[in-house]
């Protein structure tokens, strides 16, 4: 009987030992799982990137930029865009210094030497169009050189137009201070053609109610412009490339542009 009791005691001790070991293992597993869950729950999330983008353009071009960047802001994850209009030179300088995050929108080759901290997004969403406006609907003007026999006006702030017109040297050249002055000269037929940006020209025609003046198609010159980011954000270039490409491919850019044209022609 004593032998039997000893065997029973041994079995009891063995069973108790196994349960104890099993309990320790379960506790370790529980602690590991708890630690992992705690780690996952407390893993820091990256804060949202806030970009301050400015432009030197005025309405209606800046209105179009705003509509495109607002849509991009909706599609971008963890990136927020604030957009504002500043004087042209100041907008470029502050962006180049990194005080602002980017500038919308420029021809990279034109500003590269002076503002070398700015890098272009490869996908363009806007082409600047310089158009000839006139009351003579039967005019065949396709390039700046075709303006040579005529009286031509432009606005001092439109540097590309001023330079090209001076190069052509028309029969008469009038460089005025405001678009309103130029379009009033067209209306009074003091000049044959007025040259400036297409969208800005449409805005002036609409605001002045000059329904006899139209833009000649095609534009005299068209140049693609690009959003420029400060080089501290160079890792975001592929992100914006993808978003702008999507917006071009799905027709969003075209729709926003056409909506603006309709508004300007009302």
CORVEN-V44853 format. One record per run of one state. SS is the DSSP state (helix for helix, strand for strand, loop for the rest). FROM is the first residue (numbers start at 1). LEN is the number of residues. Records with the same first field share a line. If there is no record, write none. Layout:
SS->FROM-LEN / FROM-LEN
//
This chain:
loop->1-1 / 43-6 / 56-5 / 76-3 / 86-2 / 97-5 / 107-1 / 112-6 / 121-5 / 135-9 / 148-3 / 156-3 / 169-3 / 177-2 / 188-5 / 209-5 / 216-5 / 250-2 / 265-2
helix->2-41 / 61-15 / 88-9 / 108-4 / 144-4 / 159-10 / 179-9 / 198-11 / 231-19 / 252-13
strand->49-7 / 79-7 / 102-5 / 118-3 / 126-9 / 151-5 / 172-5 / 193-5 / 214-2 / 221-10
//
